Amino acid sequence: MKSNRSATAPALRLVDAETPAEADAPEPSSRGARDAEALLEDDVDVDLDVGGEFGDDLEEALTAAAERAAVGELDPATEDALRQWLQRRLSAYLKAGHRARIIFTDNVHTMLSVKRGQGVYTLRMHRMFAAAPPAVLRAVARYAQSQDRDAGALLRRYIDGNEHLIRDAEKPRTQQLDTQGAHFNLQELFDDLNARYFGGTIEAKITWGPRTRRKPGRESIKLGSYSIEERLIRVHPVLDAADVPRFFVEWIIYHEMLHEVHDMPIVDGRRVYHTPEFRRAEALFDRYAEAVLWERTQVHKLLDR
């Protein structure tokens, strides 16, 4: 969903893992426009066991946390608890067997985008939705599942009413992508992996990292990274070498692609990047054992390059 600050009309975007093509929602019906205000006043909700993340006075604590999250003033641990609570609430509005995954953003143009696949609806939503009332959350669920026109009208009204929460931002720098190496083309490897393992649904971009001189005496090396906000995978250029096997470079890329799919929860105040679910998915790489063995026995050679 795009903010009205954009030069184009706001649009809702749905990406389906089974049908990768993007589709804009139809314009709201006249009935949807008329009923939007009534829908906002509908506060019928479902009962959920939300646990004790927010203390005894749940309603008051949730309201305060949501308002702070909407303006980006919540500490990471509490924001993560709020995000997980919203995920459970949205999951309750979805069809049986489906669940919601939420990623908060500060995007100044796209307020809500939805990607679905394998029973999971991944919603990248502006932080303003942290404080959304039940009717708006139900509209999110309806739109995610069927691009419901009335839900689209309501969501546009909610965004318009909360435009003051959209942060002004400098024009982002154009990402300069460097994918062609001396031995490997990262985009070709990425596209092949995306088709083989993810049905073409991974949206991240990929690039070689900065080609800088090595640090003398280094004892470790980060071979790949994934930036959530940039949706960008960086691969260390030390892997662009004739004696590095293709399957190992693919393994590094595959590992970073998994970060777009799996949550990174905060446990005991620390973010967990590699959950048990992540590790199980990691082991599905067809040359997993070879890649792990190569890393253990050969990666030390890369430290001096």
TORMARFI-423328 format. One record per residue (C-alpha): residue number from 0; x, y, z. Coordinates in steps of 0.02 Angstrom, whole numbers. Each point is the difference from the previous one (the first is absolute). Layout:
REM TORMARFI-423328
REC     i       px       py       pz
REC   NUM        X        Y        Z
...
END
This chain:
REM TORMARFI-423328
REC     i       px       py       pz
REC     0        0        0        0
REC     1       68      169      -49
REC     2      -12      164       93
REC     3      -89      147      -77
REC     4      168       89        1
REC     5       39     -101     -154
REC     6      -33       81     -168
REC     7     -109     -148      -47
REC     8     -162      -58       81
REC     9       20     -113      151
REC    10        1     -184      -46
REC    11       -9     -163       93
REC    12      122     -133      -57
REC    13      -23     -189       16
REC    14      138     -121      -47
REC    15      -55     -182       -7
REC    16      134     -133       13
REC    17     -102     -115     -111
REC    18      -35      139     -126
REC    19      149      119       12
REC    20      -72      140     -106
REC    21      -44      157       93
REC    22     -178       64       -5
REC    23      -68      170       47
REC    24     -161        0       97
REC    25     -153       62      -93
REC    26      -59      173       44
REC    27     -114        2      153
REC    28     -184      -18      -40
REC    29     -117      143       41
REC    30      -75     -111      136
REC    31      174      -24       73
REC    32       28      188       10
REC    33     -169       25       84
REC    34       26     -138      126
REC    35      180       37       48
REC    36      -45      113      146
REC    37     -124     -127       67
REC    38      131     -136      -10
REC    39      122      104      101
REC    40     -125        7      142
REC    41      -23     -189        3
REC    42       97      -66      148
REC    43      -62     -178       12
REC    44      155     -105       32
REC    45       53     -179       34
REC    46       63      -63      167
REC    47      183      -45       -3
REC    48      120      -69      128
REC    49      133      133      -15
REC    50      112      -53      142
REC    51       83      116      125
REC    52      116      103     -109
REC    53      -83      163       50
REC    54      -36      -23      184
REC    55     -163       -7       95
REC    56      -92      148      -76
REC    57        8      -72     -176
REC    58     -114      122      -90
REC    59       85      156       68
REC    60      175      -70      -28
REC    61      -40      -54     -178
REC    62      -71      171      -43
REC    63      154       89       68
REC    64      120     -120      -86
REC    65      -92       12     -166
REC    66        0      190        4
REC    67      187        4       34
REC    68       34     -131     -134
REC    69      -99      102     -126
REC    70      123      144       19
REC    71      153     -112       13
REC    72       34       33      185
REC    73      -15     -177       68
REC    74      149     -101       60
REC    75       38     -152     -110
REC    76      -52     -133      126
REC    77     -171       77       35
REC    78      -29       36     -184
REC    79       38     -182      -40
REC    80     -125      -57      132
REC    81     -130      118      -74
REC    82       37      -64     -176
REC    83      -23     -180       55
REC    84     -163       44       87
REC    85      -63       84     -159
REC    86       53     -153     -100
REC    87     -108     -110      111
REC    88     -146      120      -12
REC    89       10       10     -190
REC    90       22     -188      -13
REC    91     -166      -20       93
REC    92      -86       98     -140
REC    93       73     -110     -139
REC    94      -69     -162      -66
REC    95       41     -156      100
REC    96      174      -66      -35
REC    97       72      172      -44
REC    98      104      117      105
REC    99       62      179      -10
REC   100      181       59        5
REC   101       25      187       31
REC   102      149      109      -42
REC   103      -11      181       58
REC   104       76      130     -116
REC   105       28      189       -9
REC   106      -28        2     -187
REC   107      -63      171      -58
REC   108      -85      -66     -157
REC   109      -63     -178       24
REC   110     -108      -12      155
REC   111      -53     -181      -18
REC   112       53     -141     -113
REC   113      -53     -181       10
REC   114       86     -157      -61
REC   115      -77     -170       23
REC   116       66     -176      -18
REC   117       -1     -167       89
REC   118     -137       53      119
REC   119       92      156       60
REC   120      -52      180      -35
REC   121      153      112       16
REC   122      -56      179       31
REC   123      125      141      -12
REC   124      -95      141       84
REC   125       39      176       55
REC   126       16       21      188
REC   127     -163       99        2
REC   128      -90     -169       -8
REC   129       68      -44      172
REC   130     -137      111       73
REC   131     -136      -54     -122
REC   132     -171      -39       75
REC   133      -76     -175      -21
REC   134     -105       52     -151
REC   135      156       54      -94
REC   136       92     -161       43
REC   137     -147     -100      -64
REC   138        5      104     -159
REC   139      185      -44      -19
REC   140      -45     -185       14
REC   141     -144       15     -124
REC   142      106       94     -124
REC   143      145     -123       16
REC   144     -113     -147      -38
REC   145     -115       68     -135
REC   146       46      182      -43
REC   147     -171       47       69
REC   148      -54      170      -68
REC   149      -81       61      160
REC   150      156      -49       97
REC   151      106       97     -124
REC   152     -106      155       23
REC   153       13      -12      189
REC   154      189      -24       -5
REC   155       22      153     -111
REC   156     -103      104      122
REC   157      104      -63      146
REC   158      162       47      -89
REC   159      -67      171      -47
REC   160      -49       30      181
REC   161      173      -46       62
REC   162      108       83     -131
REC   163       81      105      137
REC   164       86     -158       60
REC   165       93      -23     -164
REC   166      174       63       27
REC   167       76      123     -120
REC   168      154      -79      -73
REC   169      139       54     -114
REC   170       -8      -72     -173
REC   171       84     -169       16
REC   172      161      -28      -92
REC   173      -14     -111     -151
REC   174       74     -168       41
REC   175      149      -38     -110
REC   176       -6     -188      -27
REC   177      158      -92      -47
REC   178      -50     -176      -52
REC   179      124      -50     -135
REC   180      159      -72       74
REC   181      153      -75      -80
REC   182      -64     -175       33
REC   183     -181       13       56
REC   184     -151      103      -51
REC   185      -98       23      161
REC   186     -164       44      -87
REC   187        3     -161     -100
REC   188       33     -103      156
REC   189     -136       95       96
REC   190     -130      -22     -137
REC   191       35     -186      -12
REC   192      -14      -25      189
REC   193     -157      108        7
REC   194      -84     -111     -129
REC   195       60     -165       73
REC   196      -35       30      184
REC   197     -119      148       19
REC   198     -114       -3     -150
REC   199       68      168      -57
REC   200      -70       91      153
REC   201      160       73       76
REC   202        3      187      -38
REC   203      172       46       66
REC   204      136       70     -111
REC   205      176      -66        1
REC   206      173       74      -20
REC   207      183      -34       35
REC   208       58       92      155
REC   209      133      136       -3
REC   210      163      -57      -77
REC   211      117       65      135
REC   212      169      -57       62
REC   213       -3     -139      129
REC   214       26       38      183
REC   215      168      -71       54
REC   216       -9     -141      125
REC   217     -188      -24      -11
REC   218      -65     -161       78
REC   219     -176        0      -71
REC   220      -91       61     -154
REC   221     -183       40      -35
REC   222      -33      -82     -168
REC   223     -177       66      -22
REC   224     -128      117       78
REC   225     -183       48      -22
REC   226      -67      176       32
REC   227     -185       -4       48
REC   228      -36      184      -39
REC   229       96        1     -164
REC   230      -55     -177      -44
REC   231      178      -24      -61
REC   232      117     -150        6
REC   233      186       38        1
REC   234      126     -135      -40
REC   235      183       18       47
REC   236      106       18     -158
REC   237      129     -120       69
REC   238     -117     -137      -63
REC   239       24       57     -179
REC   240      146     -118      -27
REC   241       41     -147     -112
REC   242       31     -117      147
REC   243     -167       36       85
REC   244     -129     -126      -61
REC   245     -164       63      -73
REC   246     -103     -101      124
REC   247       82       93      146
REC   248      -41      171      -72
REC   249     -178      -62      -29
REC   250       -5      -60      180
REC   251       46      173       66
REC   252     -131       83     -111
REC   253     -134     -128       48
REC   254       37       30      185
REC   255      -26      188      -19
REC   256     -159      -24     -103
REC   257      -75      -97      145
REC   258        6      158      107
REC   259     -138       76     -108
REC   260     -111     -147       43
REC   261       33      -33      185
REC   262      -33      107      154
REC   263      142       66      107
REC   264      -78        5      175
REC   265       75       83      153
REC   266       31     -124      141
REC   267       65       58      170
REC   268       40      170      -76
REC   269      101      -70     -146
REC   270      -56      -23     -180
REC   271        6     -180      -60
REC   272       48       -3     -183
REC   273        6     -188      -22
REC   274     -150      -85       80
REC   275      -27     -189       -1
REC   276     -123       26     -144
REC   277      134       96      -95
REC   278      127     -139       29
REC   279     -122     -132      -64
REC   280      -29      101     -158
REC   281      187       25      -19
REC   282       27     -189       -2
REC   283     -115      -15     -153
REC   284      139       68     -111
REC   285       41     -146     -115
REC   286      188        7       33
REC   287      -14       49      181
REC   288      122     -130       67
REC   289      131       43     -131
REC   290      -17      186       34
REC   291       19      -21      188
REC   292      152     -112      -24
REC   293       81      122     -122
REC   294      -27      143      122
REC   295       79      -97      143
REC   296      152      -60      -97
REC   297       34      135     -130
REC   298      -68      170       54
REC   299      159       37      100
REC   300       88       24     -167
REC   301     -110      151      -33
REC   302       57       94      156
REC   303      166       52      -77
REC   304      -72       64     -164
END
